[in-house]
Amino acid sequence: MKKKYLWLVFLFFDWLSAASAWFCFNFFRKTYIENYHFELNYKLIYSTIIISVLWVLLYAALGQYKNAYKKYRIKEVTQTISQSLLGIILIFFGLLLDDQINSYQDYYNLVLAIIILHTTLTFLPRIIITSNLVSKIHKGKVGFNTLIIGSRNKAKETLLEIRGLKKSSGYFFKGYISTNGGPDMMTTTGLEKLGDYSDLKQVINSHQIEEVIIATEPKEHEKTNTIINDLADLNVKIKVIADMYNILTGSVKMNSIFGALLIAVNPEILSPWEKITKRIVDVILSTIAIILLSPIFILLSLIIKSGTKGPIIFKQERIGINGKPFMIYKFRSMFNEAEKDGPQLSSQHDPRITPIGKFMRKTRLDETPQFFNVILGDMALVGPRPERQFYIDKIIAEAPHYKHILKVKPGITSWGQVKFGYAENVEEMVARLKFDLLYVENMSLVLDLKILFYTAIIMIKGDGK
């Protein structure tokens, strides 16, 4: 089976287990708790279908079907128990709390029964599938196309270390790219040199590389950072060999006692349920904002239209998540054709800004049409500010690590916006970038709330730049 379809196997058995557990639970409830004659009816069939689908949706929200080939047994045990308990609590308070019972002991028996039934029936197929998968990975039957990048000696040392492990870690080495030249390693390791470092993107695409191991010397921190930046937008898992400093500072997190000492770079900060929650909150708050601000939208539209020639809404192409372009919407705050001579950043006393535009920029009201961008899915409420490709190229020339912020959805407001406001030049864009990078590395729902709070204060006080 292809890797991209394995999650469907987990989904099917989770659905089947949830349906079976709910059916058996109702048999127990009717027969032993309520002392009724058990019968199969449409109500039970409908509830079984609905409950099992809700279980699958809960698992999906918690990330159960993501990276199905990266599962391991201990994680499967802890995930099954925690997910089952969460779902059972929701079912208990949502559906069972109003049941007619003889005593509270019946409630305890009901809860115990559904915990045992659901957890057991869910765990058994999961652990069988995962154990079979882990066994195939350890035997080298299943793996991930892997590329080694780094100095020739360190690459060779890393390769021999991984090959010397008692059990396979799942790396299917396709070859290496040397960063310091030297003779080919084909004769000593059997590992083919796939090209020069300048061919990196082509090599990854042509060999369908899934994981990259960076094997640089311990002192080559600058070179390691450069490689990570160049890989940032290539959709591969990045791992770096660990040195003693990484081990002592706690950077190395072990998932397997048989694995090599490698550090995963840029793991996802938000869990799947946090991503879903963030999206739901974004849509709800944006919808509320549009409704509440609709009188202001009408008033600003009338003022903009009567004040200067040109459209009310300004549209411009920006670059979003994973480099995908989209059209951003703003209230026009400049005179029409303000960029007829080419892209230009605005300044605090820019003569191109209209009188109402100055007010809108200070209160950030010019950004409010972007609530529609949020509902469309192009933006989030909080995230790095989206830029035009013209300026992205200039920023990357100064700060290659800009690529990292393209991994998350851009936002109406950001940590950088709170600190800097509108950037007047590329230097300020680069200075603002460090705050956006800090946000990406520390994303959380709590941090989003803090940024939204400070943005609201700026709007109320009119302190926007």
C-alpha positions, 0 to 999 in steps of 0.5 A, spaced: 500 500 500 502 506 498 504 511 504 499 516 502 493 511 503 495 508 510 491 513 514 485 510 510 486 503 513 487 507 520 480 511 519 476 505 517 478 500 523 477 506 528 470 507 525 469 500 525 471 499 532 467 505 534 461 503 531 462 496 534 463 499 541 457 503 541 453 497 539 456 493 545 455 498 550 448 499 548 446 492 549 450 492 556 446 498 557 439 496 555 440 489 558 444 489 565 442 497 567 435 498 564 433 491 564 430 492 558 429 487 552 434 489 547 432 490 540 435 492 534 431 498 531 433 504 527 434 509 533 440 504 535 442 504 527 442 511 526 446 513 533 451 508 531 453 511 525 453 518 528 457 516 534 462 512 530 463 518 525 463 523 530 469 519 533 473 519 527 472 526 526 475 527 533 481 523 531 482 527 525 482 533 529 487 530 534 492 528 528 491 521 529 491 520 521 497 525 520 504 522 518 501 514 519 507 511 517 511 515 523 507 512 528 510 507 534 507 503 539 508 507 545 505 513 542 499 509 539 498 506 547 498 513 550 494 516 544 489 511 544 488 512 552 488 519 552 483 520 545 478 515 548 478 518 555 476 525 552 471 522 547 468 518 552 467 524 557 464 528 551 459 522 550 457 521 557 456 529 559 452 530 552 448 523 551 448 519 558 447 524 563 440 524 563 439 517 563 434 514 567 438 510 573 437 506 579 443 509 583 449 513 581 453 506 581 449 505 575 453 511 572 459 508 574 458 501 571 456 505 564 462 509 564 467 503 566 463 499 560 464 504 555 471 505 557 473 498 557 469 497 550 471 503 546 479 503 548 480 495 547 476 495 541 480 501 538 487 499 541 487 492 538 487 494 530 491 500 531 497 496 535 496 490 530 497 495 524 502 499 527 506 493 530 506 490 523 508 497 520 514 498 525 516 491 524 517 492 516 521 499 517 526 495 522 527 490 517 528 495 511 522 493 507 519 500 508 522 507 509 523 514 506 527 516 501 533 520 504 538 525 502 545 526 506 548 533 505 554 536 508 562 535 509 564 528 505 567 525 512 561 527 516 556 524 511 560 518 511 561 517 518 553 519 519 551 514 514 556 508 517 553 510 524 546 509 521 547 503 517 550 500 523 544 500 527 541 493 530 534 495 527 533 500 520 531 507 522 527 507 515 532 511 511 532 509 504 539 513 502 538 515 495 545 519 495 549 525 498 550 532 496 557 534 498 558 541 501 566 541 501 568 537 495 572 531 495 573 524 492 566 520 491 564 516 496 561 511 491 567 506 492 567 506 500 560 506 502 556 505 495 552 512 496 552 515 490 553 523 489 547 526 486 550 533 484 553 539 487 549 543 492 547 548 487 543 542 484 539 541 491 532 543 489 533 539 482 535 533 486 530 533 491 524 533 486 527 528 481 529 523 487 522 524 491 526 526 497 522 525 503 527 526 509 534 530 509 540 529 514 544 535 514 551 532 516 556 538 517 562 539 522 560 541 529 563 548 528 560 549 521 553 553 524 553 558 519 553 553 513 548 548 517 543 555 518 544 556 510 542 549 508 536 549 513 534 556 510 535 553 503 531 547 505 525 551 508 520 551 502 522 544 499 517 540 503 522 535 506 523 533 513 530 536 516 534 532 521 541 535 523 546 530 527 547 532 534 553 534 537 555 534 545 552 541 546 545 539 543 545 533 547 547 537 554 542 543 552 536 538 551 535 539 544 535 531 542 529 528 543 529 521 543 523 517 540 526 510 539 532 507 543 534 504 537 535 511 533 541 515 531 542 521 534 538 526 530 535 533 531 528 534 527 528 541 525 522 545 525 517 540 527 510 543 527 508 547 533 501 547 533 498 540 534 492 538 529 486 540 534 490 547 535 490 548 528 482 546 527 481 551 533 485 557 531 481 556 524 474 556 527 476 562 532 478 565 526 472 564 522 467 566 528 471 572 530 471 575 523 464 573 522 462 577 528 467 583 526 464 584 519 457 584 522 459 589 528 463 593 523 458 593 517 456 601 519 463 603 519 464 599 512 459 603 509 461 610 512 468 609 510 466 607 503 462 613 502 468 617 505 473 614 500 468 614 494 467 622 495 474 624 497 478 621 492 477 618 485 479 610 485 476 604 487 473 603 495 477 597 496 484 596 494 486 589 491 493 587 491 497 580 490 501 577 496 504 571 497 501 566 502 502 560 506 507 555 502 508 561 497 501 561 494 499 567 491 492 570 493 489 577 493 489 581 499 483 586 500 484 593 504 480 600 504 484 604 499 488 609 503 492 612 498 491 616 491 489 612 485 495 610 481 500 611 487 504 605 484 504 607 477 512 608 477 513 601 480 512 598 487 514 603 493 513 602 500 509 607 504 512 612 509 509 616 515 509 622 512 507 619 505 504 624 500 500 619 497 496 617 503 489 621 503 487 624 509 482 619 511 487 614 509 492 617 515 486 616 520 485 609 517 492 607 518 493 610 525 487 606 527 488 600 522 481 600 519 484 600 512 486 592 514 479 590 516 476 588 509 481 582 510 476 579 515 474 577 508 480 574 506 480 570 513 473 567 511 476 565 504 482 561 508 487 565 505 489 569 511 489 568 519 487 573 524 494 572 527 500 571 523 506 574 519 504 579 514 504 577 507 508 581 502 509 582 495 514 577 491 518 583 489 519 585 496 520 578 498 526 577 493 529 583 496 528 580 504 531 573 502 537 577 499 538 580 506 535 575 510 534 568 507 531 565 513 525 569 511 522 562 507 521 559 514 515 564 515 512 562 509 510 555 512 504 558 516 498 562 514 499 570 514 495 574 518 491 581 519 496 582 525 502 580 527 507 580 533 512 584 528 506 589 526 505 590 534 512 592 534 513 596 528 507 597 524 508 599 517 515 598 514 518 604 510 524 600 507 527 593 506 531 594 513 525 595 517 522 589 514 528 585 516 528 588 523 520 586 523 522 579 521 525 577 527 519 578 531 515 574 526 520 568 526 519 568 534 512 568 533 512 562 528 517 558 533 512 559 539 505 559 536 500 558 540 492 560 541 494 564 548 500 568 544 494 569 538 490 572 544 495 577 547 497 579 540 490 581 538 489 584 545 495 589 543 492 590 536 485 592 539 489 597 544 493 600 538 486 601 534 483 604 540 488 609 541 490 610 534 497 609 535 498 605 528 504 607 524 
